[in-house]
Amino acid sequence: MAALKQITSLTKAFKAVAASRTTQALVSKNFYTYSKEPAYPIPDKEPCWVKSAEEALQQAGLTSEQKIYIQGAAATPTELCRGMTEVGKSSNVKNVKLYHMHLEGEALFAAPENEKHFKSISLFIGGNVRKAVNEGRADCIPIFLHEIPRIFNDGVVKPDMALIHVSPPDEQGYCSLGTSVDSVRSAVVNAKVVVAQVNKHMPRTFGDAVIHQSHIDVAVKHDTPLPQHKTSEPSKEEVLIGKHIAENLVVNGATLQLGIGSIPDAVLSQLKNHKDLGIHSEMFADGIVDLVNRGCITNNHKSMHQGRTVGSFCVGTQKLYDYMHNNPTIEMLRVDYVNDPRIVCQQAKMTAINSCIEVDITGQISSDSIGTRMYSGFGGQLDFIFGAAMATDGCGKPIIALRSTTNKGASKISPVLQLGAGVVTSRAHVRYVVTEHGIASLFGKTLQQRAHALIQVAHPNHRESLEKAAFERLKMMPEP
């Protein structure tokens, strides 16, 4: 009995010392240097729990000239972003640089009146900061998705703070990064301070999503549903694109990469009669849930992570988030692994389906800008296009899918890219271009043959003018 009392007394003393150390660290701003594995506990350390986002940022020591990483997509810590903006304005911080992929919710820090306080630097531009980027109040970094973690791991950018969004800790103190792992782990490992929004609505996912609460310095509980992207009915053109791809390019047992949006959704909707499909994709959305329930997606034939859906981040509806929660068949892994072309190429029958803004008659693909106006980013397009093209089983299919015209009727297949448009996927990387009018197979084709193939899948209203423009550009007529 005496021994038990002594052990209890020692345990209380141990916890008191641990709490004291955490408090001292917060007060002095001497935060811990983390190991390379956030899943393992840091002895004697717990988060400092606070009551509001403003208090969290104050406690973490928000000040001028800092570099802050913000988790993105469905896991955007919107309450921390709001609190950061409020604290930054009230304390008049200057030139705080915010690094992030696409963010959901209001980007109040990117408003014109906050320009002196914060500068958004996108690793993939979202709609809420697009105007700020093109007006010069924000900036972006052109980069392959799989290389983003290197920015932090190699010390190109040294984050002073990381704002993350996690599930509540379980009985062993483990949280989950939930719907977005991507480059978050590299930021957490390298940031001086980690601030977490803890939300019961965040799905608990596995793989690289696991993080022990001891790696969090400041935490605030804020329960709110995740942002949702509801799918709309695909247009007749998008349905045709989906049919072309499903019936001609996707085979049973294929491993798929699809992004988010109406065209990927249209492709997924046409795969209901396929068997043993697998998913290895930087992102996925609601469409996979129905295919899993129908038995179309089994991941049984994958060469790696057999039986598991592999992703890195996602945005969808509550249907998707409910499906992901505590689902051991889903592995959310870091993006420098998922998107590494050397990993992608090892997947069985790798079929990568991506979209774009514009393609010229030689096969150059513009996906991140409309002329000189920045629109999005490189993302994972070339990671997967290249990976699928060099598939080790020789069965990879890199696909670019797009409607043949814009909403205003202009052709998306053009003689030359718009002035200033960026080439994301080079003409040498392109294999298949699909529109509602068919499939253009470009591998091994000459410039004349490419022009001919692409003109055949352009909208009929534009084919004659494209032929004339092709002759002017190539000094010869396009030929089959």
C-alpha positions in Angstrom: 0.0 0.0 0.0 2.8 2.3 0.9 4.5 1.4 -2.4 1.3 2.2 -4.3 1.1 5.7 -2.6 4.7 6.4 -3.4 4.1 5.5 -7.1 1.0 7.7 -7.2 2.9 10.5 -5.6 5.7 10.2 -8.2 3.2 10.1 -11.0 1.6 13.3 -9.9 5.1 14.9 -9.5 6.1 13.7 -13.0 2.9 15.3 -14.5 3.5 18.5 -12.7 7.0 18.8 -14.0 5.8 18.0 -17.5 3.1 20.7 -17.3 5.7 23.2 -15.9 8.1 22.5 -18.7 5.3 23.0 -21.3 4.3 26.3 -19.7 7.9 27.5 -19.5 8.4 26.7 -23.1 5.4 28.7 -24.1 6.3 31.7 -22.0 9.9 31.8 -23.2 8.9 30.8 -26.8 11.7 28.1 -26.6 9.7 25.4 -28.4 10.7 21.9 -28.9 12.7 20.6 -31.9 10.8 17.7 -33.1 11.9 14.3 -34.3 11.3 13.3 -37.9 8.4 11.1 -36.8 5.4 13.0 -35.4 3.6 9.7 -34.6 6.0 9.0 -31.7 5.2 10.8 -28.4 7.6 13.5 -27.0 8.2 12.5 -23.4 6.9 14.9 -20.7 5.1 17.2 -23.1 1.4 18.1 -23.7 -0.3 20.8 -25.7 -1.1 24.1 -24.0 -4.9 24.2 -24.3 -6.5 27.7 -24.8 -10.0 28.9 -25.2 -9.9 30.9 -28.4 -8.1 31.1 -31.7 -6.9 34.6 -30.8 -5.4 33.3 -27.6 -3.8 30.5 -29.5 -2.0 32.9 -31.8 -1.0 35.2 -29.0 0.3 32.2 -27.0 2.2 31.0 -30.0 3.9 34.3 -30.4 2.6 35.8 -33.7 4.9 38.6 -34.6 6.2 40.5 -37.7 8.4 38.9 -40.4 7.4 35.4 -39.5 6.8 32.5 -42.0 3.7 30.5 -41.3 2.5 27.3 -42.9 -1.3 26.7 -43.1 -2.9 23.3 -43.8 -5.2 23.3 -46.7 -8.1 21.8 -48.7 -10.9 20.4 -46.5 -8.6 20.6 -43.5 -8.1 24.3 -43.7 -8.1 25.5 -40.0 -10.5 28.3 -40.8 -10.9 29.4 -37.2 -7.2 29.7 -36.7 -6.9 31.7 -39.9 -9.6 34.1 -38.6 -7.9 34.4 -35.2 -4.5 34.9 -36.9 -5.9 37.8 -39.0 -7.5 39.4 -36.0 -4.4 39.2 -33.8 -2.2 40.4 -36.7 -4.4 43.5 -37.3 -4.7 44.4 -33.6 -1.0 44.0 -32.9 -0.1 45.6 -36.2 2.3 42.8 -37.4 4.2 43.5 -40.6 5.1 41.2 -43.5 4.0 37.8 -42.2 4.4 35.3 -45.1 1.8 32.6 -45.3 2.6 29.4 -47.2 -0.2 27.1 -48.2 -1.8 25.0 -50.9 -5.4 25.8 -51.8 -7.4 27.0 -48.8 -11.2 26.7 -48.2 -13.3 29.5 -46.6 -12.7 33.2 -46.4 -9.1 34.3 -46.8 -9.5 37.5 -44.8 -5.7 37.8 -44.5 -5.6 38.4 -48.3 -8.0 41.3 -48.2 -6.5 44.6 -49.5 -6.7 46.3 -46.1 -4.5 43.5 -44.6 -1.8 43.8 -47.3 0.8 45.4 -44.9 0.2 42.6 -42.3 0.1 39.4 -44.3 1.4 38.1 -47.7 -0.2 34.9 -49.0 2.2 32.7 -50.9 0.4 29.9 -52.7 1.9 26.5 -53.5 -1.4 26.0 -55.5 -3.7 28.9 -56.0 -7.2 28.6 -54.7 -10.2 30.8 -55.7 -10.1 32.8 -52.5 -6.6 34.2 -53.1 -6.6 34.3 -56.9 -7.5 37.9 -57.2 -4.9 38.9 -54.6 -2.2 37.0 -56.6 -3.1 38.7 -59.9 -3.3 42.1 -58.2 0.2 41.7 -56.8 -0.9 41.6 -53.2 0.0 37.9 -53.0 2.4 35.6 -54.7 2.8 31.9 -55.7 5.5 29.3 -56.1 5.5 27.2 -59.3 6.3 23.7 -58.1 5.5 20.1 -58.7 3.2 18.8 -55.9 5.6 16.0 -54.9 8.4 18.5 -54.3 6.6 20.8 -51.9 7.8 19.1 -48.8 11.4 19.6 -49.9 10.9 23.4 -49.5 10.7 22.8 -45.7 12.9 19.7 -45.4 15.8 21.4 -47.3 15.4 24.6 -45.4 14.5 26.7 -48.4 11.7 28.0 -46.2 12.0 27.7 -42.4 8.5 27.9 -40.9 8.2 29.8 -37.6 4.7 28.4 -37.1 2.4 25.7 -38.6 -1.4 26.1 -38.3 -3.0 22.6 -38.5 -6.4 21.0 -38.1 -6.8 17.7 -36.4 -9.2 15.2 -34.8 -9.4 15.1 -31.0 -6.7 13.0 -29.3 -7.7 9.4 -28.6 -7.1 7.6 -25.3 -3.4 7.3 -26.1 -3.0 10.9 -27.2 -3.0 10.3 -30.9 -4.7 12.9 -33.3 -5.2 12.6 -37.0 -4.5 15.2 -39.8 -7.7 13.7 -41.3 -8.4 14.8 -44.8 -5.1 16.5 -45.7 -1.7 15.0 -45.2 0.0 16.3 -48.4 2.9 18.6 -47.2 1.7 19.1 -43.6 4.0 16.6 -42.0 7.1 18.3 -43.4 5.8 21.6 -42.1 5.1 20.2 -38.7 8.5 18.6 -38.4 10.3 21.8 -39.4 8.2 24.5 -37.7 9.3 26.0 -34.5 5.7 26.2 -33.2 2.7 24.0 -34.0 -0.8 25.4 -33.4 -3.8 23.1 -33.8 -7.5 23.6 -34.3 -9.0 20.4 -32.7 -12.3 19.5 -34.3 -14.6 16.5 -33.5 -15.9 16.7 -37.1 -12.4 15.9 -38.6 -12.4 12.3 -39.8 -9.8 10.1 -38.1 -7.7 8.7 -41.0 -4.5 6.6 -41.0 -1.2 6.3 -42.7 0.9 9.4 -42.4 -2.1 11.3 -40.9 -1.3 10.1 -37.4 0.3 12.7 -35.1 0.7 12.5 -31.4 -0.7 15.5 -29.4 2.8 16.0 -27.8 3.9 17.5 -31.1 1.3 20.2 -30.8 2.4 23.3 -28.8 -0.9 25.2 -28.6 -4.3 23.7 -29.1 -7.8 25.2 -29.3 -11.0 23.2 -29.5 -13.4 24.4 -32.2 -16.0 22.0 -33.5 -17.4 22.9 -36.9 -18.3 20.9 -40.0 -15.7 20.7 -42.7 -16.2 22.7 -45.9 -18.0 20.7 -48.6 -17.8 20.6 -52.4 -21.1 19.2 -53.7 -21.0 17.6 -57.1 -23.3 19.0 -59.8 -24.8 17.1 -62.7 -22.3 16.7 -65.5 -23.0 18.4 -68.7 -23.7 16.4 -71.8 -20.2 17.2 -73.0 -18.7 15.9 -69.8 -20.8 12.7 -69.9 -19.4 12.1 -73.4 -15.8 12.7 -72.2 -16.4 10.2 -69.3 -17.7 7.6 -71.7 -14.8 8.0 -74.1 -12.3 7.5 -71.3 -14.3 4.7 -69.5 -15.0 2.7 -72.6 -11.7 3.1 -74.4 -8.9 3.8 -71.9 -9.8 2.4 -68.5 -9.4 -1.4 -68.2 -10.4 -3.7 -65.4 -7.8 -3.8 -62.7 -6.5 -0.3 -63.6 -5.1 2.0 -60.9 -6.7 5.4 -61.1 -5.6 9.0 -60.4 -8.4 11.5 -60.7 -8.7 15.0 -59.4 -11.7 16.9 -58.3 -14.3 18.5 -60.5 -17.0 17.8 -63.1 -14.8 15.9 -65.6 -13.3 13.4 -63.0 -16.8 12.9 -61.6 -18.2 12.2 -65.1 -15.4 9.6 -65.6 -16.2 7.9 -62.3 -19.9 7.8 -63.1 -19.1 5.8 -66.2 -17.1 3.1 -64.5 -20.0 1.3 -62.8 -19.4 -1.9 -64.9 -15.7 -2.0 -64.3 -14.0 -4.5 -61.9 -11.1 -4.5 -59.5 -10.2 -0.8 -59.9 -7.7 0.7 -57.6 -7.0 4.2 -56.4 -3.6 5.9 -56.0 -4.3 9.6 -56.3 -3.1 12.8 -54.7 -6.8 13.6 -54.1 -10.2 12.0 -54.4 -13.8 13.0 -54.0 -17.3 11.5 -53.4 -17.3 9.5 -56.6 -15.1 6.8 -55.2 -17.6 5.9 -52.4 -20.3 4.7 -54.8 -17.8 2.6 -56.8 -16.6 1.0 -53.6 -20.1 0.2 -52.6 -20.8 -1.3 -56.0 -17.7 -3.5 -55.7 -16.0 -1.7 -58.7 -13.1 -0.4 -56.5 -11.4 -3.2 -54.6 -7.7 -2.2 -54.9 -7.1 -6.0 -55.2 -4.9 -5.8 -58.3 -2.6 -3.0 -57.2 1.1 -3.7 -57.2 1.6 -1.6 -54.1 -0.7 -1.0 -51.1 -2.9 -3.8 -52.3 -6.4 -3.6 -50.8 -5.9 0.1 -49.8 -7.1 3.4 -51.4 -4.1 5.7 -51.3 -4.6 9.5 -51.2 -2.9 12.6 -49.8 -5.8 15.1 -49.5 -9.4 15.5 -50.4 -12.4 17.8 -50.6 -15.9 16.4 -50.8 -19.2 16.2 -49.0 -20.1 14.8 -45.6 -20.7 11.5 -47.4 -17.0 11.3 -48.2 -15.9 12.4 -44.8 -18.1 9.8 -43.1 -16.7 7.1 -45.4 -13.1 8.1 -44.5 -13.6 8.2 -40.7 -11.9 5.3 -39.0 -11.7 3.4 -42.4 -8.6 1.1 -42.3 -8.8 0.6 -46.1 -7.8 4.2 -46.7 -4.2 5.4 -46.4 -3.6 9.1 -46.4 0.1 9.5 -47.2 2.5 12.3 -47.6 2.5 13.9 -51.1 6.3 13.4 -51.7 5.6 9.7 -51.7 2.1 9.5 -53.3 3.1 11.8 -56.2 6.7 10.7 -56.7 6.8 9.6 -60.4 9.1 6.8 -59.3 6.2 5.5 -57.1 3.5 6.3 -59.6 5.2 4.3 -62.3 5.1 1.1 -60.2 1.3 1.0 -59.9 -0.5 -1.6 -62.0 -2.1 -0.3 -65.2 -1.7 3.3 -63.9 -4.3 5.5 -65.5 -3.9 9.2 -64.8 -6.8 11.5 -65.7 -6.2 15.3 -65.5 -7.7 18.4 -67.0 -6.4 21.6 -68.3 -7.2 25.1 -69.4 -5.9 25.0 -73.0 -3.9 22.8 -75.4 -2.2 24.0 -78.6 -2.1 22.1 -81.8 1.3 20.6 -81.0 0.1 19.2 -77.6 1.5 21.8 -75.2 -0.8 21.9 -72.1 -1.5 25.0 -70.1 -3.1 24.3 -66.7 -2.0 26.9 -64.2 -2.7 30.2 -66.0 -5.0 31.9 -68.5 -2.5 33.9 -70.5 -0.5 35.9 -68.0 -3.3 35.6 -65.3 -2.4 33.0 -62.8 -5.2 30.6 -62.1 -4.1 27.5 -60.1 -0.7 25.7 -60.1 1.2 22.7 -61.3 -0.4 20.5 -58.7 0.0 16.8 -59.4 -0.7 16.8 -63.1 2.9 16.2 -64.4 3.7 14.0 -61.4 1.1 11.5 -62.6 1.3 12.1 -66.4 5.0 11.4 -66.3 4.6 8.5 -63.8 1.9 6.8 -65.9 3.9 7.4 -69.1 6.9 5.5 -67.7 4.9 2.8 -66.1 7.0 -0.3 -65.4 4.4 -2.7 -66.6 4.0 -0.8 -69.9 0.3 -0.4 -69.4 0.2 3.2 -68.1 -2.2 5.7 -69.7 -1.6 9.5 -69.2 -4.8 11.3 -70.1 -5.6 15.0 -70.5 -9.4 15.6 -70.6 -11.2 18.9 -71.4 -14.3 20.2 -73.0 -13.6 21.4 -76.5 -14.9 24.9 -75.9 -15.1 27.4 -73.1 -18.5 28.5 -71.7 -18.4 31.4 -74.2 -17.8 29.1 -77.2 -14.1 29.7 -77.7 -12.0 26.7 -78.7 -9.8 25.3 -75.9 -7.7 23.7 -78.7 -5.8 26.6 -80.1 -3.1 27.3 -82.8 -0.8 28.7 -80.1 -1.2 29.1 -76.3 -2.4 32.5 -75.2 0.4 35.0 -74.8 2.1 34.4 -71.4 0.3 31.1 -70.7 2.5 28.6 -68.8 3.3 25.1 -70.1 2.6 22.7 -67.2 2.8 19.5 -69.3 5.1 19.6 -72.3 4.2 18.2 -75.7 6.7 15.3 -75.2 4.8 14.2 -72.1 1.3 14.1 -73.6 -0.1 10.8 -74.7 -3.9 11.1 -74.9 -6.1 14.2 -75.2 -9.8 13.6 -74.8 -12.8 15.9 -75.5 -16.5 15.2 -76.0 -15.6 14.7 -79.7 -13.2 11.8 -79.2 -9.6 10.8 -78.3 -6.5 12.2 -79.8 -3.5 9.8 -79.4 -0.3 11.8 -79.7 2.6 9.5 -78.7 5.1 9.1 -81.5 3.2 11.6 -83.8 4.9 14.3 -85.8 3.7 17.9 -85.5 1.6 17.5 -88.6 0.0 14.4 -87.2 -0.6 15.9 -83.8 -2.3 18.9 -85.3 -4.5 16.6 -87.3 -5.4 14.4 -84.3 -6.2 17.4 -82.1 -8.3 19.2 -84.8 -10.4 16.1 -85.1 -11.4 16.3 -81.4 -11.9 20.1 -81.5 -15.4 21.5 -81.8 -16.6 21.3 -85.4 -17.2 25.0 -85.5 -13.5 25.7 -85.1 -11.9 23.0 -87.2 -11.6 24.9 -90.4 -9.9 27.9 -88.7 -7.6 25.6 -86.8 -6.5 23.9 -90.1 -5.7 27.3 -91.6 -3.8 28.4 -88.5 -2.0 25.1 -88.4 -0.8 25.6 -92.0 0.4 29.1 -91.1 2.3 27.8 -88.1 3.7 24.6 -89.5 4.0 25.7 -93.1 2.3 22.4 -94.1 -1.2 21.0 -93.8 -2.0 18.7 -90.9 -2.1 15.0 -92.0 -3.3 11.8 -90.5 
